[in-house]
Amino acid sequence: MNLTTDLLTRITQTPGQCGGRPCIRGMRIRVTDILEMLAENVSVTEILEDFPDLELADIQACLLFAARRTDFPRLTA
């Protein structure tokens, strides 16, 4: 496995948990929760302090997951 694959394995989707939304390592911490905090300028340090079960790699995984979800192919004429 490479680093990208390792990071993405941290993101899980379980039917019935958080409405089936992507979460971090099976916990009830949604990827969107982390992304919204980052968008609101909450520092990574603050997030890790507020969620002691999280690791830096979990936050990196959220960012990578979001980047992959927004990478749409371009159609050119």
Distance bins in CASP14 RR format, pairs under 12 A and 6 or more apart:
PFRMAT RR
TARGET T0000
AUTHOR 0000-0000-0000
RMODE 2
METHOD distances of the structure
MODEL  1
1 7 0 0 0 0 1 0 0 0 0 0 0
1 8 0 0 0 0 1 0 0 0 0 0 0
1 9 1 0 0 1 0 0 0 0 0 0 0
2 8 0 0 0 0 0 1 0 0 0 0 0
2 9 0 0 0 0 0 1 0 0 0 0 0
2 64 0 0 0 0 0 1 0 0 0 0 0
3 9 0 0 0 0 0 1 0 0 0 0 0
3 10 0 0 0 0 0 1 0 0 0 0 0
3 57 0 0 0 0 1 0 0 0 0 0 0
3 60 0 0 0 0 1 0 0 0 0 0 0
3 61 0 0 0 0 0 1 0 0 0 0 0
3 64 0 0 0 0 1 0 0 0 0 0 0
4 10 0 0 0 0 0 1 0 0 0 0 0
4 11 0 0 0 0 0 1 0 0 0 0 0
4 57 0 0 0 0 0 1 0 0 0 0 0
4 60 0 0 0 0 0 1 0 0 0 0 0
4 61 0 0 0 0 1 0 0 0 0 0 0
4 63 0 0 0 0 0 1 0 0 0 0 0
4 64 1 0 0 1 0 0 0 0 0 0 0
4 65 0 0 0 0 0 1 0 0 0 0 0
4 67 0 0 0 0 0 1 0 0 0 0 0
4 68 0 0 0 0 1 0 0 0 0 0 0
5 11 0 0 0 0 0 1 0 0 0 0 0
5 61 0 0 0 0 0 1 0 0 0 0 0
5 64 0 0 0 0 0 1 0 0 0 0 0
5 68 0 0 0 0 0 1 0 0 0 0 0
6 57 1 0 0 1 0 0 0 0 0 0 0
6 58 0 0 0 0 0 1 0 0 0 0 0
6 60 0 0 0 0 1 0 0 0 0 0 0
6 61 0 0 0 0 1 0 0 0 0 0 0
6 64 0 0 0 0 0 1 0 0 0 0 0
7 24 0 0 0 0 0 1 0 0 0 0 0
7 25 0 0 0 0 0 1 0 0 0 0 0
7 31 0 0 0 0 0 1 0 0 0 0 0
7 55 0 0 0 0 0 1 0 0 0 0 0
7 56 0 0 0 0 0 1 0 0 0 0 0
7 57 1 0 0 1 0 0 0 0 0 0 0
7 58 0 0 0 0 1 0 0 0 0 0 0
7 59 0 0 0 0 1 0 0 0 0 0 0
7 60 1 0 1 0 0 0 0 0 0 0 0
7 61 1 0 1 0 0 0 0 0 0 0 0
7 62 0 0 0 0 1 0 0 0 0 0 0
7 63 0 0 0 0 1 0 0 0 0 0 0
7 64 1 0 1 0 0 0 0 0 0 0 0
7 65 0 0 0 0 1 0 0 0 0 0 0
7 66 0 0 0 0 0 1 0 0 0 0 0
7 67 0 0 0 0 0 1 0 0 0 0 0
7 68 0 0 0 0 0 1 0 0 0 0 0
8 22 0 0 0 0 0 1 0 0 0 0 0
8 24 0 0 0 0 0 1 0 0 0 0 0
8 25 0 0 0 0 0 1 0 0 0 0 0
8 31 0 0 0 0 0 1 0 0 0 0 0
8 57 0 0 0 0 0 1 0 0 0 0 0
8 58 0 0 0 0 0 1 0 0 0 0 0
8 60 0 0 0 0 0 1 0 0 0 0 0
8 61 1 0 0 1 0 0 0 0 0 0 0
8 62 0 0 0 0 0 1 0 0 0 0 0
8 63 0 0 0 0 0 1 0 0 0 0 0
8 64 1 0 0 1 0 0 0 0 0 0 0
8 65 1 0 0 1 0 0 0 0 0 0 0
8 66 0 0 0 0 0 1 0 0 0 0 0
8 67 0 0 0 0 0 1 0 0 0 0 0
8 68 1 0 0 1 0 0 0 0 0 0 0
8 69 0 0 0 0 0 1 0 0 0 0 0
9 24 0 0 0 0 0 1 0 0 0 0 0
9 25 0 0 0 0 1 0 0 0 0 0 0
9 26 0 0 0 0 0 1 0 0 0 0 0
9 57 0 0 0 0 0 1 0 0 0 0 0
9 58 0 0 0 0 0 1 0 0 0 0 0
9 61 0 0 0 0 1 0 0 0 0 0 0
9 64 0 0 0 0 0 1 0 0 0 0 0
9 65 0 0 0 0 0 1 0 0 0 0 0
10 22 0 0 0 0 0 1 0 0 0 0 0
10 23 0 0 0 0 1 0 0 0 0 0 0
10 24 1 0 0 1 0 0 0 0 0 0 0
10 25 1 0 1 0 0 0 0 0 0 0 0
10 26 0 0 0 0 1 0 0 0 0 0 0
10 27 0 0 0 0 0 1 0 0 0 0 0
10 29 0 0 0 0 0 1 0 0 0 0 0
10 31 0 0 0 0 1 0 0 0 0 0 0
10 34 0 0 0 0 0 1 0 0 0 0 0
10 54 0 0 0 0 1 0 0 0 0 0 0
10 55 0 0 0 0 1 0 0 0 0 0 0
10 56 0 0 0 0 0 1 0 0 0 0 0
10 57 1 0 0 1 0 0 0 0 0 0 0
10 58 1 0 1 0 0 0 0 0 0 0 0
10 59 0 0 0 0 1 0 0 0 0 0 0
10 60 0 0 0 0 1 0 0 0 0 0 0
10 61 1 0 1 0 0 0 0 0 0 0 0
10 62 0 0 0 0 1 0 0 0 0 0 0
10 63 0 0 0 0 0 1 0 0 0 0 0
10 64 0 0 0 0 1 0 0 0 0 0 0
10 65 0 0 0 0 1 0 0 0 0 0 0
11 20 0 0 0 0 0 1 0 0 0 0 0
11 21 0 0 0 0 0 1 0 0 0 0 0
11 22 1 0 1 0 0 0 0 0 0 0 0
11 23 1 0 0 1 0 0 0 0 0 0 0
11 24 1 0 0 1 0 0 0 0 0 0 0
11 25 0 0 0 0 1 0 0 0 0 0 0
11 26 0 0 0 0 1 0 0 0 0 0 0
11 27 0 0 0 0 0 1 0 0 0 0 0
11 29 0 0 0 0 0 1 0 0 0 0 0
11 30 0 0 0 0 0 1 0 0 0 0 0
11 31 1 0 0 1 0 0 0 0 0 0 0
11 32 0 0 0 0 0 1 0 0 0 0 0
11 34 0 0 0 0 0 1 0 0 0 0 0
11 35 0 0 0 0 0 1 0 0 0 0 0
11 57 0 0 0 0 0 1 0 0 0 0 0
11 58 0 0 0 0 1 0 0 0 0 0 0
11 59 0 0 0 0 0 1 0 0 0 0 0
11 60 0 0 0 0 0 1 0 0 0 0 0
11 61 1 0 1 0 0 0 0 0 0 0 0
11 62 1 0 0 1 0 0 0 0 0 0 0
11 63 0 0 0 0 0 1 0 0 0 0 0
11 64 0 0 0 0 1 0 0 0 0 0 0
11 65 1 0 1 0 0 0 0 0 0 0 0
11 66 0 0 0 0 1 0 0 0 0 0 0
11 67 0 0 0 0 0 1 0 0 0 0 0
11 68 0 0 0 0 1 0 0 0 0 0 0
11 69 0 0 0 0 0 1 0 0 0 0 0
12 18 0 0 0 0 1 0 0 0 0 0 0
12 20 0 0 0 0 1 0 0 0 0 0 0
12 21 0 0 0 0 0 1 0 0 0 0 0
12 22 1 0 0 1 0 0 0 0 0 0 0
12 23 1 0 1 0 0 0 0 0 0 0 0
12 24 1 0 0 1 0 0 0 0 0 0 0
12 25 1 0 0 1 0 0 0 0 0 0 0
12 26 1 0 1 0 0 0 0 0 0 0 0
12 27 0 0 0 0 1 0 0 0 0 0 0
12 28 0 0 0 0 0 1 0 0 0 0 0
12 29 0 0 0 0 0 1 0 0 0 0 0
12 30 0 0 0 0 0 1 0 0 0 0 0
12 31 0 0 0 0 1 0 0 0 0 0 0
12 58 0 0 0 0 0 1 0 0 0 0 0
12 61 0 0 0 0 0 1 0 0 0 0 0
12 62 0 0 0 0 0 1 0 0 0 0 0
12 65 0 0 0 0 0 1 0 0 0 0 0
13 19 0 0 0 0 1 0 0 0 0 0 0
13 20 1 0 1 0 0 0 0 0 0 0 0
13 21 1 0 0 1 0 0 0 0 0 0 0
13 22 1 0 1 0 0 0 0 0 0 0 0
13 23 1 0 0 1 0 0 0 0 0 0 0
13 24 0 0 0 0 0 1 0 0 0 0 0
13 25 0 0 0 0 0 1 0 0 0 0 0
13 26 0 0 0 0 1 0 0 0 0 0 0
13 30 0 0 0 0 0 1 0 0 0 0 0
13 31 0 0 0 0 1 0 0 0 0 0 0
13 65 0 0 0 0 0 1 0 0 0 0 0
14 20 1 0 0 1 0 0 0 0 0 0 0
14 21 0 0 0 0 1 0 0 0 0 0 0
14 22 0 0 0 0 1 0 0 0 0 0 0
14 23 1 0 0 1 0 0 0 0 0 0 0
14 24 0 0 0 0 0 1 0 0 0 0 0
14 25 0 0 0 0 0 1 0 0 0 0 0
14 26 1 0 0 1 0 0 0 0 0 0 0
14 27 0 0 0 0 0 1 0 0 0 0 0
14 28 0 0 0 0 1 0 0 0 0 0 0
14 30 0 0 0 0 0 1 0 0 0 0 0
15 21 0 0 0 0 0 1 0 0 0 0 0
15 23 0 0 0 0 0 1 0 0 0 0 0
16 23 0 0 0 0 0 1 0 0 0 0 0
16 26 0 0 0 0 0 1 0 0 0 0 0
16 28 0 0 0 0 0 1 0 0 0 0 0
17 23 1 0 0 1 0 0 0 0 0 0 0
17 24 0 0 0 0 0 1 0 0 0 0 0
17 25 0 0 0 0 0 1 0 0 0 0 0
17 26 1 0 0 1 0 0 0 0 0 0 0
17 27 0 0 0 0 1 0 0 0 0 0 0
17 28 1 0 0 1 0 0 0 0 0 0 0
17 29 0 0 0 0 0 1 0 0 0 0 0
17 30 0 0 0 0 1 0 0 0 0 0 0
18 24 0 0 0 0 0 1 0 0 0 0 0
18 26 0 0 0 0 1 0 0 0 0 0 0
18 27 0 0 0 0 1 0 0 0 0 0 0
18 28 1 0 1 0 0 0 0 0 0 0 0
18 29 0 0 0 0 1 0 0 0 0 0 0
18 30 1 0 1 0 0 0 0 0 0 0 0
18 31 0 0 0 0 1 0 0 0 0 0 0
18 32 0 0 0 0 1 0 0 0 0 0 0
18 33 0 0 0 0 1 0 0 0 0 0 0
19 28 0 0 0 0 0 1 0 0 0 0 0
19 30 0 0 0 0 1 0 0 0 0 0 0
19 32 0 0 0 0 0 1 0 0 0 0 0
20 26 0 0 0 0 0 1 0 0 0 0 0
20 28 0 0 0 0 0 1 0 0 0 0 0
20 30 0 0 0 0 1 0 0 0 0 0 0
20 31 0 0 0 0 0 1 0 0 0 0 0
20 32 0 0 0 0 0 1 0 0 0 0 0
21 28 0 0 0 0 1 0 0 0 0 0 0
21 29 0 0 0 0 0 1 0 0 0 0 0
21 30 1 0 1 0 0 0 0 0 0 0 0
21 31 1 0 0 1 0 0 0 0 0 0 0
21 32 1 0 0 1 0 0 0 0 0 0 0
21 33 0 0 0 0 1 0 0 0 0 0 0
21 34 0 0 0 0 0 1 0 0 0 0 0
21 35 0 0 0 0 0 1 0 0 0 0 0
21 65 0 0 0 0 0 1 0 0 0 0 0
22 28 0 0 0 0 0 1 0 0 0 0 0
22 29 0 0 0 0 0 1 0 0 0 0 0
22 30 1 0 0 1 0 0 0 0 0 0 0
22 31 1 0 1 0 0 0 0 0 0 0 0
22 32 1 0 0 1 0 0 0 0 0 0 0
22 33 0 0 0 0 0 1 0 0 0 0 0
22 34 0 0 0 0 0 1 0 0 0 0 0
22 35 0 0 0 0 0 1 0 0 0 0 0
22 58 0 0 0 0 0 1 0 0 0 0 0
22 61 0 0 0 0 1 0 0 0 0 0 0
22 62 0 0 0 0 1 0 0 0 0 0 0
22 64 0 0 0 0 0 1 0 0 0 0 0
22 65 1 0 0 1 0 0 0 0 0 0 0
22 66 0 0 0 0 1 0 0 0 0 0 0
22 68 0 0 0 0 0 1 0 0 0 0 0
22 69 0 0 0 0 1 0 0 0 0 0 0
23 29 1 0 0 1 0 0 0 0 0 0 0
23 30 1 0 1 0 0 0 0 0 0 0 0
23 31 1 0 0 1 0 0 0 0 0 0 0
23 32 0 0 0 0 1 0 0 0 0 0 0
23 33 0 0 0 0 1 0 0 0 0 0 0
23 34 0 0 0 0 1 0 0 0 0 0 0
23 53 0 0 0 0 0 1 0 0 0 0 0
23 54 0 0 0 0 0 1 0 0 0 0 0
23 58 0 0 0 0 0 1 0 0 0 0 0
23 61 0 0 0 0 0 1 0 0 0 0 0
23 62 0 0 0 0 1 0 0 0 0 0 0
23 65 0 0 0 0 0 1 0 0 0 0 0
24 30 1 0 0 1 0 0 0 0 0 0 0
24 31 1 0 0 1 0 0 0 0 0 0 0
24 32 0 0 0 0 0 1 0 0 0 0 0
24 33 0 0 0 0 1 0 0 0 0 0 0
24 34 1 0 0 1 0 0 0 0 0 0 0
24 35 0 0 0 0 0 1 0 0 0 0 0
24 47 0 0 0 0 0 1 0 0 0 0 0
24 51 0 0 0 0 1 0 0 0 0 0 0
24 53 0 0 0 0 1 0 0 0 0 0 0
24 54 1 0 0 1 0 0 0 0 0 0 0
24 55 0 0 0 0 1 0 0 0 0 0 0
24 56 0 0 0 0 0 1 0 0 0 0 0
24 57 0 0 0 0 1 0 0 0 0 0 0
24 58 1 0 1 0 0 0 0 0 0 0 0
24 59 0 0 0 0 1 0 0 0 0 0 0
24 60 0 0 0 0 0 1 0 0 0 0 0
24 61 1 0 0 1 0 0 0 0 0 0 0
24 62 1 0 0 1 0 0 0 0 0 0 0
24 63 0 0 0 0 0 1 0 0 0 0 0
24 65 0 0 0 0 1 0 0 0 0 0 0
25 31 0 0 0 0 0 1 0 0 0 0 0
25 34 0 0 0 0 0 1 0 0 0 0 0
25 51 0 0 0 0 0 1 0 0 0 0 0
25 53 0 0 0 0 1 0 0 0 0 0 0
25 54 0 0 0 0 1 0 0 0 0 0 0
25 55 0 0 0 0 1 0 0 0 0 0 0
25 57 0 0 0 0 1 0 0 0 0 0 0
25 58 1 0 0 1 0 0 0 0 0 0 0
25 59 0 0 0 0 0 1 0 0 0 0 0
25 61 0 0 0 0 1 0 0 0 0 0 0
25 62 0 0 0 0 0 1 0 0 0 0 0
26 53 0 0 0 0 0 1 0 0 0 0 0
26 54 0 0 0 0 0 1 0 0 0 0 0
26 58 0 0 0 0 0 1 0 0 0 0 0
26 61 0 0 0 0 0 1 0 0 0 0 0
27 33 0 0 0 0 0 1 0 0 0 0 0
27 34 0 0 0 0 0 1 0 0 0 0 0
27 51 0 0 0 0 1 0 0 0 0 0 0
27 52 0 0 0 0 0 1 0 0 0 0 0
27 53 1 0 0 1 0 0 0 0 0 0 0
27 54 0 0 0 0 1 0 0 0 0 0 0
27 55 0 0 0 0 0 1 0 0 0 0 0
27 58 0 0 0 0 1 0 0 0 0 0 0
28 51 0 0 0 0 0 1 0 0 0 0 0
28 53 0 0 0 0 0 1 0 0 0 0 0
29 35 0 0 0 0 0 1 0 0 0 0 0
29 36 0 0 0 0 0 1 0 0 0 0 0
29 37 0 0 0 0 0 1 0 0 0 0 0
29 47 0 0 0 0 1 0 0 0 0 0 0
29 48 0 0 0 0 0 1 0 0 0 0 0
29 50 0 0 0 0 0 1 0 0 0 0 0
29 51 1 0 0 1 0 0 0 0 0 0 0
29 52 0 0 0 0 0 1 0 0 0 0 0
29 53 1 0 0 1 0 0 0 0 0 0 0
29 54 1 0 0 1 0 0 0 0 0 0 0
29 55 0 0 0 0 0 1 0 0 0 0 0
29 58 1 0 0 1 0 0 0 0 0 0 0
29 59 0 0 0 0 0 1 0 0 0 0 0
29 61 0 0 0 0 0 1 0 0 0 0 0
29 62 0 0 0 0 1 0 0 0 0 0 0
30 36 0 0 0 0 1 0 0 0 0 0 0
30 37 0 0 0 0 0 1 0 0 0 0 0
30 51 0 0 0 0 0 1 0 0 0 0 0
30 58 0 0 0 0 0 1 0 0 0 0 0
30 62 0 0 0 0 1 0 0 0 0 0 0
30 65 0 0 0 0 0 1 0 0 0 0 0
30 66 0 0 0 0 0 1 0 0 0 0 0
31 37 0 0 0 0 0 1 0 0 0 0 0
31 38 0 0 0 0 0 1 0 0 0 0 0
31 54 0 0 0 0 0 1 0 0 0 0 0
31 58 0 0 0 0 1 0 0 0 0 0 0
31 59 0 0 0 0 1 0 0 0 0 0 0
31 60 0 0 0 0 0 1 0 0 0 0 0
31 61 0 0 0 0 1 0 0 0 0 0 0
31 62 1 0 1 0 0 0 0 0 0 0 0
31 63 0 0 0 0 1 0 0 0 0 0 0
31 64 0 0 0 0 0 1 0 0 0 0 0
31 65 1 0 1 0 0 0 0 0 0 0 0
31 66 1 0 0 1 0 0 0 0 0 0 0
31 67 0 0 0 0 0 1 0 0 0 0 0
31 68 0 0 0 0 0 1 0 0 0 0 0
31 69 0 0 0 0 1 0 0 0 0 0 0
32 38 0 0 0 0 0 1 0 0 0 0 0
32 39 0 0 0 0 0 1 0 0 0 0 0
32 62 0 0 0 0 1 0 0 0 0 0 0
32 65 0 0 0 0 0 1 0 0 0 0 0
32 66 0 0 0 0 1 0 0 0 0 0 0
32 69 0 0 0 0 0 1 0 0 0 0 0
33 39 0 0 0 0 0 1 0 0 0 0 0
33 40 0 0 0 0 0 1 0 0 0 0 0
33 42 0 0 0 0 0 1 0 0 0 0 0
33 47 0 0 0 0 1 0 0 0 0 0 0
33 50 0 0 0 0 0 1 0 0 0 0 0
33 51 0 0 0 0 1 0 0 0 0 0 0
33 54 0 0 0 0 0 1 0 0 0 0 0
33 58 0 0 0 0 0 1 0 0 0 0 0
33 59 0 0 0 0 0 1 0 0 0 0 0
33 62 0 0 0 0 1 0 0 0 0 0 0
34 40 0 0 0 0 0 1 0 0 0 0 0
34 42 0 0 0 0 1 0 0 0 0 0 0
34 44 0 0 0 0 1 0 0 0 0 0 0
34 46 0 0 0 0 0 1 0 0 0 0 0
34 47 1 0 0 1 0 0 0 0 0 0 0
34 48 0 0 0 0 0 1 0 0 0 0 0
34 50 0 0 0 0 0 1 0 0 0 0 0
34 51 0 0 0 0 1 0 0 0 0 0 0
34 54 1 0 0 1 0 0 0 0 0 0 0
34 55 0 0 0 0 0 1 0 0 0 0 0
34 56 0 0 0 0 0 1 0 0 0 0 0
34 58 1 0 0 1 0 0 0 0 0 0 0
34 59 1 0 1 0 0 0 0 0 0 0 0
34 60 0 0 0 0 0 1 0 0 0 0 0
34 61 0 0 0 0 1 0 0 0 0 0 0
34 62 1 0 1 0 0 0 0 0 0 0 0
34 63 0 0 0 0 1 0 0 0 0 0 0
34 64 0 0 0 0 0 1 0 0 0 0 0
34 65 0 0 0 0 1 0 0 0 0 0 0
34 66 0 0 0 0 1 0 0 0 0 0 0
35 42 0 0 0 0 0 1 0 0 0 0 0
35 47 0 0 0 0 0 1 0 0 0 0 0
35 58 0 0 0 0 0 1 0 0 0 0 0
35 59 0 0 0 0 1 0 0 0 0 0 0
35 61 0 0 0 0 0 1 0 0 0 0 0
35 62 1 0 1 0 0 0 0 0 0 0 0
35 63 1 0 0 1 0 0 0 0 0 0 0
35 64 0 0 0 0 0 1 0 0 0 0 0
35 65 0 0 0 0 1 0 0 0 0 0 0
35 66 1 0 1 0 0 0 0 0 0 0 0
35 67 0 0 0 0 0 1 0 0 0 0 0
35 69 0 0 0 0 0 1 0 0 0 0 0
35 70 0 0 0 0 0 1 0 0 0 0 0
36 42 0 0 0 0 1 0 0 0 0 0 0
36 47 0 0 0 0 0 1 0 0 0 0 0
36 62 0 0 0 0 0 1 0 0 0 0 0
36 66 0 0 0 0 0 1 0 0 0 0 0
37 43 0 0 0 0 1 0 0 0 0 0 0
37 44 0 0 0 0 1 0 0 0 0 0 0
37 45 0 0 0 0 0 1 0 0 0 0 0
37 46 1 0 0 1 0 0 0 0 0 0 0
37 47 1 0 1 0 0 0 0 0 0 0 0
37 48 0 0 0 0 0 1 0 0 0 0 0
37 49 0 0 0 0 0 1 0 0 0 0 0
37 50 0 0 0 0 1 0 0 0 0 0 0
37 51 0 0 0 0 1 0 0 0 0 0 0
37 54 0 0 0 0 0 1 0 0 0 0 0
37 59 0 0 0 0 1 0 0 0 0 0 0
37 62 0 0 0 0 1 0 0 0 0 0 0
37 63 0 0 0 0 0 1 0 0 0 0 0
38 44 1 0 0 1 0 0 0 0 0 0 0
38 45 0 0 0 0 0 1 0 0 0 0 0
38 46 0 0 0 0 0 1 0 0 0 0 0
38 47 1 0 0 1 0 0 0 0 0 0 0
38 48 0 0 0 0 0 1 0 0 0 0 0
38 59 1 0 0 1 0 0 0 0 0 0 0
38 60 0 0 0 0 0 1 0 0 0 0 0
38 62 1 0 0 1 0 0 0 0 0 0 0
38 63 1 0 0 1 0 0 0 0 0 0 0
38 66 0 0 0 0 1 0 0 0 0 0 0
39 47 0 0 0 0 0 1 0 0 0 0 0
39 62 0 0 0 0 0 1 0 0 0 0 0
39 63 0 0 0 0 0 1 0 0 0 0 0
39 66 0 0 0 0 0 1 0 0 0 0 0
40 46 0 0 0 0 0 1 0 0 0 0 0
40 47 0 0 0 0 0 1 0 0 0 0 0
41 47 0 0 0 0 0 1 0 0 0 0 0
42 48 0 0 0 0 0 1 0 0 0 0 0
42 49 0 0 0 0 0 1 0 0 0 0 0
42 50 0 0 0 0 1 0 0 0 0 0 0
42 51 0 0 0 0 0 1 0 0 0 0 0
42 59 0 0 0 0 0 1 0 0 0 0 0
43 49 0 0 0 0 1 0 0 0 0 0 0
43 50 0 0 0 0 0 1 0 0 0 0 0
43 56 0 0 0 0 0 1 0 0 0 0 0
43 59 0 0 0 0 0 1 0 0 0 0 0
44 50 0 0 0 0 0 1 0 0 0 0 0
44 51 0 0 0 0 0 1 0 0 0 0 0
44 54 0 0 0 0 1 0 0 0 0 0 0
44 55 0 0 0 0 0 1 0 0 0 0 0
44 56 1 0 0 1 0 0 0 0 0 0 0
44 57 0 0 0 0 0 1 0 0 0 0 0
44 58 0 0 0 0 0 1 0 0 0 0 0
44 59 1 0 1 0 0 0 0 0 0 0 0
44 60 0 0 0 0 1 0 0 0 0 0 0
44 62 0 0 0 0 0 1 0 0 0 0 0
44 63 0 0 0 0 0 1 0 0 0 0 0
45 51 0 0 0 0 0 1 0 0 0 0 0
45 54 0 0 0 0 0 1 0 0 0 0 0
45 56 0 0 0 0 1 0 0 0 0 0 0
45 59 0 0 0 0 0 1 0 0 0 0 0
46 54 0 0 0 0 0 1 0 0 0 0 0
46 59 0 0 0 0 0 1 0 0 0 0 0
47 53 0 0 0 0 0 1 0 0 0 0 0
47 54 1 0 0 1 0 0 0 0 0 0 0
47 55 0 0 0 0 0 1 0 0 0 0 0
47 56 0 0 0 0 1 0 0 0 0 0 0
47 58 0 0 0 0 1 0 0 0 0 0 0
47 59 1 0 0 1 0 0 0 0 0 0 0
47 60 0 0 0 0 0 1 0 0 0 0 0
47 62 0 0 0 0 1 0 0 0 0 0 0
47 63 0 0 0 0 0 1 0 0 0 0 0
48 54 1 0 1 0 0 0 0 0 0 0 0
48 55 1 0 0 1 0 0 0 0 0 0 0
48 56 1 0 0 1 0 0 0 0 0 0 0
48 57 0 0 0 0 0 1 0 0 0 0 0
48 58 0 0 0 0 1 0 0 0 0 0 0
48 59 1 0 0 1 0 0 0 0 0 0 0
48 60 0 0 0 0 0 1 0 0 0 0 0
50 59 0 0 0 0 0 1 0 0 0 0 0
51 58 0 0 0 0 1 0 0 0 0 0 0
51 59 0 0 0 0 1 0 0 0 0 0 0
51 62 0 0 0 0 0 1 0 0 0 0 0
52 58 0 0 0 0 0 1 0 0 0 0 0
54 60 0 0 0 0 0 1 0 0 0 0 0
54 61 0 0 0 0 0 1 0 0 0 0 0
54 62 0 0 0 0 1 0 0 0 0 0 0
55 61 0 0 0 0 1 0 0 0 0 0 0
55 62 0 0 0 0 0 1 0 0 0 0 0
56 62 0 0 0 0 0 1 0 0 0 0 0
56 63 0 0 0 0 0 1 0 0 0 0 0
57 63 0 0 0 0 0 1 0 0 0 0 0
57 64 0 0 0 0 1 0 0 0 0 0 0
58 64 0 0 0 0 0 1 0 0 0 0 0
58 65 0 0 0 0 0 1 0 0 0 0 0
59 65 0 0 0 0 0 1 0 0 0 0 0
59 66 0 0 0 0 0 1 0 0 0 0 0
60 66 0 0 0 0 0 1 0 0 0 0 0
60 67 0 0 0 0 0 1 0 0 0 0 0
61 67 0 0 0 0 0 1 0 0 0 0 0
61 68 0 0 0 0 0 1 0 0 0 0 0
62 68 0 0 0 0 0 1 0 0 0 0 0
62 69 0 0 0 0 0 1 0 0 0 0 0
63 69 0 0 0 0 0 1 0 0 0 0 0
63 70 0 0 0 0 0 1 0 0 0 0 0
64 70 0 0 0 0 0 1 0 0 0 0 0
64 71 0 0 0 0 0 1 0 0 0 0 0
65 71 0 0 0 0 0 1 0 0 0 0 0
END
